[in-house]
Amino acid sequence: MSKIQRNPDVLWREEEEPRNEALADLEQGNGEDAADLGTSLLFHNGQMLSLNLLGTEIWKLCDGRTEQDIVAELLAMFEVEEQELAGDVATFLAALAEKGFIVYGA
């Protein structure tokens, strides 16, 4: 399986306060509220992308890991069914790749 890397030309920052708020929402069982909070921003080729907590965690794991490695790591962080998470990760990574935010390697 291909290793996934963040495009080094992408500028990004994680927003600490919204991240903490999203984590608190998850702890209180408010997953939908957490999903609505932007916890990081990505900038590339005139595009800006706001990521929620799950998107941010996926983004941070695009450091040479495979898609399966990313799913395994996220399963340890979030209470979610593996099949659902794997589908969400695949869809999200495909969207990031299409926009040039990530690249696939050997």
N, CA and C of each residue as an Amber inpcrd file, in Angstrom:
protein
   318
   0.8480000  -1.1890000   0.0000000   0.0000000   0.0000000   0.0000000
   0.8860000   1.2430000   0.0000000   0.4330000   2.2730000  -0.6510000
   1.2020000   3.5050000  -0.7820000   1.2830000   4.2760000   0.5260000
   2.4360000   4.8750000   0.7130000   2.6130000   5.7590000   1.8660000
   2.0880000   7.1390000   1.4930000   1.5030000   7.7900000   2.4690000
   0.8510000   9.0780000   2.2320000   1.6380000  10.1730000   2.9420000
   1.9230000  11.2380000   2.2110000   2.6770000  12.3660000   2.7550000
   1.8880000  13.6550000   2.5600000   2.0030000  14.5570000   3.5310000
   1.4800000  15.9040000   3.3280000   2.3380000  16.5780000   2.2570000
   1.7130000  17.3240000   1.3810000   2.4450000  18.0920000   0.3880000
   3.2500000  19.1470000   1.1450000   4.5830000  19.1750000   0.9560000
   5.3980000  20.1350000   1.7100000   5.1100000  21.5940000   1.3670000
   4.4150000  21.8420000   0.2660000   4.0670000  23.2140000  -0.1100000
   2.8200000  23.7270000   0.6030000   2.1420000  22.8580000   1.3330000
   0.9260000  23.2480000   2.0490000   1.3060000  23.9200000   3.3640000
   0.7580000  25.1010000   3.5840000   0.9080000  25.7760000   4.8740000
  -0.2840000  25.3720000   5.7280000  -0.0370000  25.1060000   7.0040000
  -1.1590000  24.7200000   7.8570000  -0.8860000  25.1000000   9.2960000
  -1.9920000  25.2140000  10.0240000  -1.8720000  25.4720000  11.4560000
  -3.0640000  24.8270000  12.1570000  -2.7860000  24.3670000  13.3430000
  -3.8370000  23.7800000  14.1690000  -4.2730000  24.8220000  15.1850000
  -5.5700000  24.9470000  15.3530000  -6.1460000  25.9180000  16.2740000
  -6.4090000  25.2310000  17.6140000  -5.6580000  25.6040000  18.6420000
  -5.7130000  24.9100000  19.9240000  -7.0670000  25.0360000  20.6290000
  -7.6240000  26.2320000  20.6630000  -8.8850000  26.4260000  21.3920000
 -10.0370000  25.6150000  20.7840000 -10.2590000  25.6840000  19.4600000
 -11.3230000  24.8490000  18.8890000 -11.0480000  23.3480000  19.0570000
  -9.7660000  22.9570000  19.0200000  -9.4200000  21.5420000  19.2230000
  -9.8390000  21.0970000  20.6120000  -9.5060000  21.8980000  21.6120000
  -9.8790000  21.5640000  22.9890000 -11.3970000  21.5170000  23.1560000
 -12.0910000  22.4410000  22.4900000 -13.5530000  22.4570000  22.5520000
 -14.1380000  21.1970000  21.9030000 -13.5710000  20.7950000  20.7660000
 -14.0420000  19.5830000  20.0850000 -13.7960000  18.3470000  20.9400000
 -12.6380000  18.2760000  21.5840000 -12.3430000  17.1390000  22.4640000
 -13.3130000  17.0960000  23.6360000 -13.6310000  18.2570000  24.1910000
 -14.5920000  18.3190000  25.2980000 -15.9730000  17.8650000  24.8270000
 -16.3720000  18.2770000  23.6250000 -17.6560000  17.8390000  23.0740000
 -17.6950000  16.3200000  22.9380000 -16.6040000  15.7370000  22.4560000
 -16.5590000  14.2790000  22.3120000 -16.6850000  13.5830000  23.6590000
 -15.9820000  14.0980000  24.6520000 -16.0370000  13.5050000  25.9900000
 -17.4450000  13.5640000  26.5670000 -18.2040000  14.5810000  26.1790000
 -19.5720000  14.7450000  26.6790000 -20.5890000  14.0390000  25.7830000
 -20.1020000  13.3250000  24.7750000 -21.0010000  12.6050000  23.8860000
 -21.6390000  13.4520000  22.8100000 -21.0780000  14.6170000  22.5560000
 -21.6140000  15.5380000  21.5420000 -20.7770000  15.4700000  20.2660000
 -20.7440000  14.2970000  19.6510000 -19.9260000  14.1020000  18.4580000
 -20.3040000  15.0010000  17.3020000 -21.6070000  15.2860000  17.1570000
 -22.0320000  16.1500000  16.0510000 -21.5180000  17.5710000  16.2340000
 -21.5040000  18.0500000  17.4750000 -20.9560000  19.3860000  17.7330000
 -19.4640000  19.4130000  17.4260000 -18.7560000  18.3580000  17.8140000
 -17.3170000  18.2810000  17.5650000 -17.0340000  18.2750000  16.0670000
 -17.8810000  17.5980000  15.3070000 -17.6720000  17.4940000  13.8610000
 -17.8220000  18.8390000  13.1590000 -18.5560000  19.7550000  13.7730000
 -18.7970000  21.0610000  13.1550000 -17.6870000  22.0780000  13.4150000
 -16.7860000  21.7820000  14.3420000 -15.7460000  22.7480000  14.7080000
 -14.5160000  22.6010000  13.8250000 -14.0670000  23.6970000  13.2450000
 -12.8220000  23.6950000  12.4900000 -11.6500000  23.7720000  13.4540000
 -10.7730000  22.7710000  13.4020000  -9.6500000  22.7430000  14.3400000
  -8.3070000  22.9960000  13.6670000  -8.2950000  23.0440000  12.3360000
  -7.0610000  23.4110000  11.6420000  -7.3970000  24.0210000  10.2890000
  -6.4320000  24.7470000   9.7640000  -6.5660000  25.3980000   8.4580000
  -5.4000000  24.9820000   7.5810000  -5.6920000  24.6790000   6.3220000
  -4.6810000  24.3320000   5.3380000  -4.7610000  25.3420000   4.2000000
  -3.6060000  25.7430000   3.6830000  -3.5330000  26.7010000   2.5840000
  -2.6320000  26.1340000   1.4930000  -3.1320000  26.1230000   0.2500000
  -2.3300000  25.6160000  -0.8650000  -2.8780000  26.1580000  -2.1820000
  -2.0090000  26.7500000  -2.9760000  -2.3780000  27.2550000  -4.3110000
  -3.6510000  28.0870000  -4.3010000  -3.7540000  28.9910000  -3.3630000
  -4.9090000  29.8680000  -3.2880000  -6.1510000  29.2380000  -2.6830000
  -6.0330000  27.9970000  -2.2530000  -7.1550000  27.3060000  -1.6190000
  -6.9680000  27.3080000  -0.1080000  -8.0590000  27.4720000   0.6060000
  -8.0320000  27.3400000   2.0600000  -9.0280000  26.2450000   2.4270000
  -8.6070000  25.3740000   3.3250000  -9.4530000  24.2690000   3.7480000
  -9.4800000  24.2370000   5.2650000 -10.6800000  24.2000000   5.8310000
 -10.8500000  24.0910000   7.2790000 -11.1850000  22.6420000   7.6040000
 -10.4530000  22.0600000   8.5430000 -10.6580000  20.6620000   8.9180000
 -11.2420000  20.5580000  10.3180000 -12.1560000  19.6090000  10.4980000
 -12.6600000  19.3310000  11.8420000 -11.6480000  18.4450000  12.5710000
 -11.9940000  18.0010000  13.7650000 -11.0500000  17.2390000  14.5880000
 -10.5830000  15.9720000  13.8860000 -11.5050000  15.1890000  13.3350000
 -11.1060000  13.9540000  12.6520000 -10.2340000  14.2690000  11.4460000
 -10.6270000  15.2650000  10.6590000  -9.8250000  15.6540000   9.5070000
  -8.4270000  16.0920000   9.9030000  -8.3320000  16.8290000  10.9890000
  -7.0250000  17.2790000  11.4780000  -6.1630000  16.1010000  11.8900000
  -6.7470000  15.1460000  12.5950000  -5.9760000  13.9780000  13.0330000
  -5.5240000  13.1510000  11.8370000  -6.3920000  12.9980000  10.8340000
  -5.9850000  12.2950000   9.6130000  -4.8300000  13.0480000   8.9600000
  -4.9740000  14.3590000   8.8340000  -3.9390000  15.1960000   8.2150000
  -2.5980000  15.0080000   8.9230000  -2.6010000  15.0430000  10.2380000
  -1.3470000  14.9310000  10.9870000  -0.7030000  13.5550000  10.8140000
  -1.5070000  12.5410000  10.5070000  -0.9780000  11.1900000  10.3280000
  -0.4810000  10.9350000   8.9020000  -0.6240000  11.9050000   8.0230000
  -0.1130000  11.7820000   6.6540000   1.3780000  12.1150000   6.6610000
   2.1350000  11.2450000   7.3010000   3.5670000  11.4740000   7.5010000
   4.3970000  10.2870000   7.0160000   3.8730000   9.5910000   6.0190000
   4.5550000   8.4130000   5.4970000   3.8580000   7.1190000   5.8750000
   2.7510000   7.2210000   6.5730000   1.9790000   6.0300000   6.9290000
   1.1040000   5.6180000   5.7510000   0.6620000   4.3710000   5.7940000
  -0.3050000   3.9030000   4.8090000  -1.7090000   4.2340000   5.2960000
  -2.6800000   4.0800000   4.4100000  -4.0690000   4.3240000   4.7870000
  -4.4870000   3.4090000   5.9390000  -4.0610000   2.1350000   5.8830000
  -4.3960000   1.2000000   6.9640000  -3.7590000   1.6180000   8.2830000
  -2.5340000   2.1260000   8.2220000  -1.8660000   2.6100000   9.4400000
  -2.6490000   3.7680000  10.0540000  -3.1310000   4.6550000   9.2060000
  -3.8930000   5.8130000   9.6820000  -5.1820000   5.3570000  10.3490000
  -5.8860000   4.4340000   9.7140000  -7.1330000   3.9230000  10.2960000
  -6.8550000   3.2690000  11.6420000  -5.8080000   2.4600000  11.7300000
  -5.4760000   1.7790000  12.9880000  -5.1890000   2.7840000  14.0990000
  -4.4610000   3.8240000  13.7800000  -4.1370000   4.8550000  14.7720000
  -5.3980000   5.5830000  15.2370000  -6.2710000   5.9050000  14.2960000
  -7.5020000   6.6240000  14.6320000  -8.4620000   5.7700000  15.4550000
  -8.4590000   4.4630000  15.2250000  -9.3250000   3.5770000  16.0090000
  -8.9760000   3.6310000  17.4890000  -7.7100000   3.9010000  17.7810000
  -7.2830000   4.0270000  19.1760000  -7.7180000   5.3610000  19.7790000
  -8.0370000   6.3400000  18.9400000  -8.4000000   7.6760000  19.4100000
  -9.9070000   7.8940000  19.5120000 -10.6570000   7.2890000  18.5940000
 -12.0850000   7.5720000  18.4740000 -12.9090000   6.3020000  18.6280000
 -14.0750000   6.4460000  19.2360000 -15.0070000   5.3300000  19.3540000
 -15.8750000   5.3020000  18.1050000 -15.4960000   4.4570000  17.1650000
 -16.1940000   4.3740000  15.8830000 -15.9680000   2.9760000  15.3120000
 -16.8950000   2.5300000  14.4880000 -16.7530000   1.2340000  13.8250000
 -15.6320000   1.3160000  12.7890000 -14.8110000   0.2750000  12.7330000
 -13.6590000   0.2780000  11.8360000 -14.0630000   0.4550000  10.3730000
 -15.1000000  -0.2370000   9.9350000 -15.5170000  -0.1450000   8.5370000
 -15.9720000   1.2760000   8.1860000 -16.7130000   1.8990000   9.0780000
 -17.1680000   3.2730000   8.8470000 -15.9820000   4.2310000   8.7940000
 -15.0550000   4.0670000   9.7370000 -13.8750000   4.9270000   9.7790000
 -13.0250000   4.7420000   8.5300000 -12.8130000   3.5010000   8.1200000
 -11.9940000   3.2340000   6.9350000 -12.5930000   3.9060000   5.7010000
 -13.9110000   3.8600000   5.5750000 -14.5690000   4.5280000   4.4500000
 -14.4060000   6.0310000   4.5030000 -14.5690000   6.5960000   5.7020000
 -14.4100000   8.0450000   5.8650000 -12.9860000   8.4800000   5.5510000
 -12.0080000   7.7070000   6.0250000 -10.5990000   8.0390000   5.7870000
 -10.2970000   7.9780000   4.2900000 -10.7500000   6.9230000   3.6200000
 -10.4920000   6.7770000   2.1830000 -11.0890000   7.9440000   1.3970000
 -12.3140000   8.3100000   1.7180000 -12.9830000   9.4190000   1.0300000
 -12.2450000  10.7320000   1.2680000 -11.8540000  10.9710000   2.5170000
 -11.1710000  12.2090000   2.8720000  -9.8060000  12.2970000   2.1910000
  -9.0460000  11.1920000   2.2100000  -7.7290000  11.1940000   1.5760000
  -7.8460000  11.4130000   0.0670000  -8.8520000  10.8230000  -0.5540000
  -9.0500000  11.0250000  -1.9930000  -9.3210000  12.4970000  -2.2980000
 -10.1180000  13.1480000  -1.4570000 -10.4080000  14.5760000  -1.6550000
  -9.1500000  15.4170000  -1.4650000  -8.3450000  15.0920000  -0.4510000
  -7.0960000  15.8290000  -0.2340000  -6.1420000  15.6470000  -1.4070000
  -6.0470000  14.4250000  -1.9170000  -5.1490000  14.1500000  -3.0410000
  -5.6080000  14.8960000  -4.2900000  -6.9040000  14.9060000  -4.5320000
  -7.4530000  15.5860000  -5.7080000  -7.1220000  17.0760000  -5.6930000
  -7.0850000  17.6660000  -4.5010000  -6.7950000  19.0940000  -4.3680000
  -5.3040000  19.3820000  -4.2230000  -4.4720000  18.3310000  -4.1960000
  -3.0340000  18.5140000  -4.1190000  -2.4880000  18.7200000  -2.7170000
  -3.2830000  18.4490000  -1.6980000  -2.8250000  18.6420000  -0.3220000
  -1.9450000  17.4920000   0.1670000  -2.1410000  16.2880000  -0.4020000
  -1.3010000  15.1460000  -0.0450000  -0.7820000  14.4970000  -1.3180000
   0.2660000  13.6930000  -1.1610000   0.8230000  12.9240000  -2.2720000
   1.0340000  11.4930000  -1.8070000   0.9050000  10.5740000  -2.7420000
   1.1300000   9.1590000  -2.4610000   2.5230000   8.7900000  -2.9380000
   3.2480000   8.0520000  -2.1090000   4.5830000   7.5970000  -2.4590000
   4.6230000   6.0870000  -2.5590000   5.8370000   5.5600000  -2.6610000
   6.0210000   4.1030000  -2.7880000   5.8180000   3.4000000  -1.4710000
